[in-house]
């Protein structure tokens, strides 16, 4: 305890919001604290014993914090707590862990011990005394006349202050829009957040007339024009791109053979990068990423068992993709995978694609590894790296399947699309578009 400084090993620095709020205050005669629970408001007050008299007010302020955590410690378990106090020395000590006063440090160590016992994260905030009236009344409880009435009035004033702030907020929707537009690239996000604010206003029985005003509609229209978020859609890989890659790669190299297997299977099975690679090499998850056991070599080709995907994250069904052998063609997924397995054997539970480490164990690719290798390959092929990415394989597979005459249902089945968004992946060839216009022209000719 004498050396404990209150710093957790893995502190959560960024809070989206606190779970609970505590306010404390102290006077030379007593201390008090108030706990704004989600259901009820709890408080305590007590006099300072004569044995503790003669200390600096900061000691009493910190003592009020300690008693608050002793009283409500179990209720604060696993919570993020904001502590509001009007004493800057106490706030600084709780946030930084530094102080020259030995008594205050001793009190602070007890506070930090309670936080460690109950897994409480605390953030102290300094507020003005005028905004800490309820806790101030509790600290002077015995010296006040009719303290219950004064405490009730102080709590009502806090509620009315919040109502006034919210009322101003809901009536200033234009400023909300401008603020959100500065922080979001997509204007749709501004509308979503504004819709949430409107829902909040409805639940609190506030007037929502401002949310339907013409000025707000015009402001949103202007934001749409200024914050046009054009998605950066990459071009699909076509067969001649893949042939060029095969010519550049060295199939006697293990890394090139593995990368070629990744390219072929991702193209034909229309895989997402997340289905065989994670954010880092050490976070490979065999329940989400492909393993050697998930890909079976059969007489006709390959059978790939997809246990997890973006559109099926609860492992309810295994999505099975069969890939047939393409005879006398370098663009064969079965040939590419068989070559890789021969050059780099692995156990069924190991990553489907990766490279062996110094101990002979297969180490999975990370997403950044895949991007870097593909980028180097595109440079070697003389292709524009800004126009293509790994997602070009998935889009290229859908485009190739459409050009080969596959139905929409068949493309959705292989690519495991849950909506019609797959249509945006298909890029029709110029010849096919000429065919459409020629049919239209023939119809017009026959109509005359």
C-alpha positions in Angstrom: 0.0 0.0 0.0 2.8 2.4 0.8 4.1 2.3 -2.8 0.8 1.9 -4.7 0.2 4.9 -7.0 -3.3 4.1 -8.3 -2.3 3.5 -11.9 -4.0 0.4 -13.4 -2.1 -1.8 -15.7 -4.6 -1.5 -18.5 -6.5 1.7 -18.0 -9.4 2.6 -20.2 -8.3 6.1 -21.3 -11.2 6.8 -23.7 -14.7 6.9 -22.2 -17.7 7.2 -24.3 -19.7 8.0 -21.2 -19.5 7.4 -17.4 -21.7 4.8 -15.8 -22.3 6.8 -12.5 -21.8 10.2 -11.1 -20.6 11.1 -7.6 -20.3 14.6 -6.1 -18.5 15.3 -2.8 -17.8 18.3 -0.7 -16.3 19.2 2.7 -16.3 22.0 5.2 -14.3 22.5 8.4 -17.2 20.9 10.4 -18.4 18.0 8.2 -18.3 16.1 4.9 -20.9 14.9 2.5 -21.4 13.0 -0.8 -24.2 12.4 -3.2 -24.5 9.4 -5.6 -26.6 9.9 -8.6 -27.7 6.3 -9.2 -29.8 5.3 -12.3 -32.8 4.6 -10.1 -32.5 6.8 -7.0 -30.3 9.4 -5.6 -28.3 8.4 -2.4 -26.4 10.6 -0.1 -24.4 10.6 3.2 -23.2 13.3 5.7 -21.2 13.2 8.8 -19.3 15.5 11.2 -15.5 15.6 11.4 -14.3 14.1 14.6 -12.2 16.4 16.9 -9.2 14.1 16.5 -9.1 15.1 12.8 -9.5 18.9 13.4 -6.7 21.3 12.4 -6.0 19.8 8.9 -6.1 21.6 5.6 -9.5 21.7 3.8 -8.0 19.6 1.0 -7.6 16.7 3.4 -11.3 16.8 4.3 -12.3 17.0 0.7 -10.3 13.9 -0.1 -11.7 12.2 3.0 -15.2 12.8 1.6 -14.2 10.9 -1.5 -12.8 8.0 0.5 -16.0 7.6 2.6 -18.1 7.8 -0.6 -16.2 4.8 -2.1 -16.4 2.9 1.2 -20.2 3.5 1.4 -21.0 2.7 -2.3 -18.0 0.6 -3.3 -20.0 -2.6 -4.0 -22.6 -0.6 -6.1 -19.8 0.9 -8.2 -18.2 -2.5 -9.0 -17.1 -2.7 -12.7 -18.2 0.8 -13.3 -16.7 4.0 -14.8 -17.2 6.7 -12.3 -17.0 10.5 -12.8 -16.2 12.2 -9.5 -17.1 15.9 -9.3 -15.3 17.9 -6.6 -14.7 21.7 -6.1 -11.2 21.2 -4.6 -8.5 21.3 -7.3 -5.8 19.7 -5.2 -8.0 16.5 -4.6 -8.9 16.4 -8.3 -5.2 16.7 -9.3 -4.1 14.0 -6.9 -6.8 11.5 -8.1 -6.0 12.0 -11.8 -2.2 12.2 -11.6 -1.3 10.2 -8.5 1.1 12.9 -7.3 1.0 15.0 -4.2 3.5 16.2 -1.5 1.1 15.9 1.4 1.6 12.5 3.2 -1.9 12.5 4.8 -3.6 13.1 1.4 -1.4 10.4 -0.2 -2.4 8.0 2.6 -6.1 8.7 2.0 -5.7 8.4 -1.8 -4.0 5.0 -1.5 -7.1 3.7 0.3 -9.3 5.1 -2.4 -7.2 3.4 -5.1 -7.3 0.1 -3.1 -11.1 0.1 -3.1 -11.0 0.9 -6.9 -8.6 -2.1 -7.4 -10.8 -4.4 -5.3 -14.0 -3.6 -7.1 -12.5 -2.9 -10.6 -13.7 0.8 -10.5 -12.3 3.3 -13.0 -12.4 6.8 -11.6 -12.1 10.2 -13.4 -12.1 13.3 -11.2 -13.5 16.6 -12.6 -13.2 20.0 -10.9 -16.4 22.0 -10.8 -17.3 25.4 -9.4 -18.7 25.5 -5.9 -21.9 27.1 -7.1 -22.5 23.9 -9.2 -21.9 21.7 -6.2 -24.7 23.0 -3.9 -26.2 19.6 -3.0 -22.9 18.2 -1.7 -22.1 21.5 0.0 -25.4 21.3 1.9 -24.5 17.8 3.0 -21.1 18.9 4.4 -22.8 21.6 6.5 -25.8 19.5 7.5 -25.7 20.0 11.3 -25.2 23.8 11.0 -28.1 24.5 8.7 -31.7 25.1 9.5 -34.1 22.7 7.8 -31.4 21.0 5.7 -33.8 18.5 4.1 -35.8 21.3 2.4 -32.6 23.0 1.2 -31.2 19.7 -0.2 -34.5 19.0 -2.0 -34.4 22.5 -3.5 -30.8 22.0 -4.6 -31.6 18.7 -6.3 -34.6 20.3 -8.1 -32.4 23.2 -9.3 -30.0 20.7 -10.8 -32.8 19.0 -12.6 -34.2 22.3 -13.9 -30.7 23.3 -15.1 -30.5 20.1 -17.1 -34.0 20.7 -18.6 -32.9 24.3 -19.6 -29.7 22.9 -21.3 -31.7 20.2 -23.2 -34.3 22.7 -24.2 -31.7 25.0 -25.8 -30.1 21.9 -27.4 -33.2 20.7 -29.1 -34.1 24.2 -30.3 -30.6 24.7 -31.9 -30.8 21.9 -34.5 -28.9 23.9 -37.1 -25.9 24.2 -34.9 -26.0 20.5 -34.3 -26.0 19.9 -38.0 -23.0 22.1 -38.6 -21.1 20.6 -35.7 -21.7 17.0 -37.0 -20.9 17.9 -40.6 -17.4 19.0 -39.4 -16.8 15.6 -37.9 -18.3 13.2 -40.4 -17.4 12.7 -44.1 -20.7 11.1 -44.9 -23.8 13.3 -44.7 -25.9 10.1 -43.9 -24.1 9.9 -40.5 -25.3 13.5 -39.8 -28.9 12.5 -40.5 -28.6 9.3 -38.3 -27.3 11.3 -35.3 -29.9 14.0 -35.8 -32.6 11.3 -35.8 -31.2 10.0 -32.5 -31.4 13.5 -31.0 -35.0 13.8 -32.2 -35.9 10.4 -30.7 -34.4 11.6 -27.4 -36.5 14.8 -27.6 -39.7 12.8 -28.2 -39.0 10.5 -25.2 -38.5 13.5 -22.9 -41.7 15.2 -24.2 -39.9 18.1 -25.8 -41.2 20.0 -28.8 -39.8 18.5 -32.1 -41.1 21.2 -34.4 -37.5 22.4 -35.2 -36.6 19.0 -36.6 -39.2 19.4 -39.4 -38.4 23.1 -40.2 -37.6 24.2 -43.8 -34.3 25.7 -42.6 -33.1 22.4 -41.3 -34.1 20.6 -44.6 -32.1 23.3 -46.5 -29.1 22.9 -44.2 -29.1 19.1 -44.6 -29.4 19.6 -48.4 -26.4 21.9 -48.3 -24.4 19.4 -46.3 -25.2 16.7 -48.8 -23.7 18.9 -51.6 -20.6 19.9 -49.6 -19.8 16.5 -48.0 -20.2 14.3 -51.0 -18.7 11.0 -50.0 -17.9 9.1 -53.2 -16.9 5.5 -52.4 -13.5 4.5 -53.8 -14.6 1.4 -55.8 -11.7 -0.6 -57.1 -11.7 -2.1 -60.5 -12.1 -5.9 -60.9 -9.3 -8.3 -61.8 -10.0 -9.9 -65.2 -8.5 -13.1 -66.5 -5.8 -11.3 -68.5 -4.7 -9.6 -65.3 -4.4 -13.0 -63.6 -2.4 -14.4 -66.5 0.0 -11.4 -66.2 0.4 -12.1 -62.5 1.1 -15.8 -63.1 3.8 -14.9 -65.6 5.5 -12.6 -63.1 5.4 -15.0 -60.1 8.0 -17.7 -59.6 6.2 -20.9 -58.8 9.4 -22.4 -57.3 9.2 -19.8 -54.5 7.1 -20.9 -51.6 5.9 -17.3 -50.9 4.9 -16.9 -54.6 3.1 -20.3 -54.7 1.2 -19.4 -51.5 0.2 -16.0 -52.8 -0.9 -17.5 -56.1 -3.1 -20.0 -54.2 -4.6 -17.1 -52.3 -5.4 -15.2 -55.5 -6.9 -18.2 -57.3 -9.2 -19.3 -54.4 -10.2 -15.8 -53.5 -11.1 -15.2 -57.2 -13.1 -18.3 -57.8 -14.7 -18.5 -54.3 -15.2 -14.7 -54.2 -13.7 -14.6 -50.7 -13.3 -11.6 -48.4 -9.8 -11.0 -47.0 -11.2 -11.4 -43.4 -12.0 -15.1 -44.2 -8.3 -16.1 -44.1 -6.4 -13.2 -42.6 -6.8 -11.2 -39.4 -5.6 -7.8 -38.3 -2.3 -9.3 -37.0 -0.4 -12.6 -37.4 -1.0 -13.6 -33.7 -4.8 -13.1 -33.7 -5.6 -15.9 -36.2 -8.9 -17.4 -35.2 -9.6 -20.9 -36.6 -13.3 -20.4 -36.0 -13.4 -17.4 -38.4 -10.4 -17.8 -40.7 -9.8 -20.7 -43.0 -7.6 -23.6 -41.9 -6.1 -26.5 -43.9 -8.9 -28.7 -42.5 -11.5 -26.5 -44.0 -10.3 -27.1 -47.6 -10.5 -30.6 -48.9 -9.0 -31.9 -52.2 -11.3 -34.3 -54.0 -11.2 -36.0 -57.4 -13.2 -33.3 -59.0 -11.6 -30.3 -57.3 -11.8 -28.6 -54.0 -14.5 -28.3 -51.3 -14.2 -25.2 -49.1 -16.1 -25.0 -45.8 -16.6 -21.4 -44.8 -17.5 -21.3 -41.0 -17.7 -17.5 -40.7 -18.3 -14.5 -43.0 -19.4 -10.9 -42.8 -23.0 -11.9 -43.4 -23.0 -15.0 -41.2 -21.1 -14.2 -37.9 -22.9 -16.6 -35.5 -21.5 -19.9 -36.9 -25.0 -21.2 -37.5 -24.4 -22.7 -40.9 -21.3 -23.8 -42.8 -21.2 -22.2 -46.2 -19.7 -24.8 -48.6 -18.1 -23.8 -51.9 -17.1 -26.5 -54.4 -14.4 -25.5 -56.9 -14.0 -27.7 -60.0 -10.6 -28.4 -61.6 -9.9 -26.4 -64.8 -8.0 -28.7 -67.2 -5.1 -27.4 -69.2 -5.3 -23.9 -67.7 -2.9 -22.0 -65.5 -5.9 -20.2 -63.9 -6.9 -23.3 -62.0 -7.6 -23.0 -58.2 -7.2 -26.7 -57.6 -3.8 -26.8 -59.3 -2.7 -23.6 -57.4 -3.8 -25.0 -54.0 -2.3 -28.5 -54.6 1.0 -27.0 -55.6 1.0 -24.9 -52.4 0.1 -27.9 -50.2 2.9 -30.0 -51.7 5.5 -27.2 -51.2 4.2 -26.2 -47.7 2.4 -29.1 -45.8 0.6 -28.2 -42.6 -1.7 -29.7 -40.0 -5.5 -29.5 -40.4 -5.8 -26.9 -37.6 -3.1 -24.6 -39.0 -3.9 -21.5 -41.2 -4.8 -22.4 -44.8 -2.5 -19.7 -46.1 0.7 -18.5 -44.5 4.5 -19.1 -44.3 6.5 -21.3 -41.9 8.4 -19.8 -39.1 11.8 -20.9 -37.8 10.2 -23.7 -35.9 8.4 -25.0 -38.9 4.9 -23.9 -37.8 2.6 -22.1 -40.3 2.3 -18.5 -39.4 -0.9 -16.9 -40.8 -0.8 -13.8 -43.0 -2.1 -10.6 -41.5 -4.3 -8.3 -43.6 -1.5 -5.8 -44.0 0.8 -8.7 -45.2 -1.6 -9.5 -47.9 -1.9 -5.9 -49.0 1.8 -5.4 -49.1 2.5 -8.6 -51.1 -0.3 -7.8 -53.6 0.9 -4.2 -53.9 4.4 -5.4 -54.9 2.9 -7.8 -57.3 0.9 -5.1 -59.0 4.0 -3.0 -59.3 5.9 -5.9 -61.0 3.0 -6.3 -63.4 3.0 -2.6 -64.3 -0.6 -2.1 -63.0 -2.0 1.0 -61.3 -2.0 0.3 -57.6 -4.5 3.0 -56.9 -7.1 1.3 -59.1 -6.8 -2.2 -57.7 -6.9 -3.8 -54.2 -7.5 -7.3 -52.8 -11.2 -6.7 -53.0 -10.7 -6.6 -56.8 -10.5 -10.4 -56.7 -14.0 -10.7 -55.2 -15.4 -8.2 -57.6 -13.5 -9.8 -60.5 -14.9 -13.2 -59.5 -18.5 -11.9 -59.6 -17.8 -10.1 -62.9 -16.3 -13.2 -64.5 -19.2 -15.4 -63.3 -21.7 -13.0 -64.8 -19.9 -12.8 -68.1 -19.8 -16.6 -68.2 -23.6 -16.7 -68.0 -24.1 -17.6 -64.3 -27.5 -16.4 -62.9 -27.8 -13.9 -60.1 -28.8 -16.6 -57.7 -25.7 -18.6 -58.5 -23.4 -15.6 -58.0 -25.1 -14.8 -54.6 -24.7 -18.4 -53.5 -20.9 -18.6 -54.2 -20.1 -15.1 -52.9 -22.5 -15.5 -49.9 -24.2 -12.2 -50.5 -27.3 -11.6 -48.3 -28.6 -8.7 -50.4 -28.6 -7.3 -53.9 -25.4 -5.3 -53.3 -23.6 -7.9 -55.3 -24.9 -6.1 -58.4 -22.4 -3.3 -57.7 -19.6 -5.8 -57.9 -20.3 -6.8 -61.5 -18.7 -4.7 -64.3 -20.2 -5.5 -67.7 -17.9 -5.6 -70.7 -18.2 -3.1 -73.6 -19.3 -5.9 -75.9 -22.2 -6.8 -73.6 -23.3 -3.1 -73.4 -23.1 -2.9 -77.3 -25.3 -6.0 -77.4 -27.9 -4.3 -75.2 -28.0 -1.1 -77.4 -28.2 -3.3 -80.6 -31.2 -5.1 -79.2 -32.8 -1.7 -78.4 -32.1 -0.5 -81.9 -33.5 -3.6 -83.5 -36.7 -3.1 -81.4 -37.0 0.5 -82.5 -36.5 -0.5 -86.1 -39.2 -3.1 -86.0 -41.6 -0.7 -84.2 -41.6 1.8 -87.2 
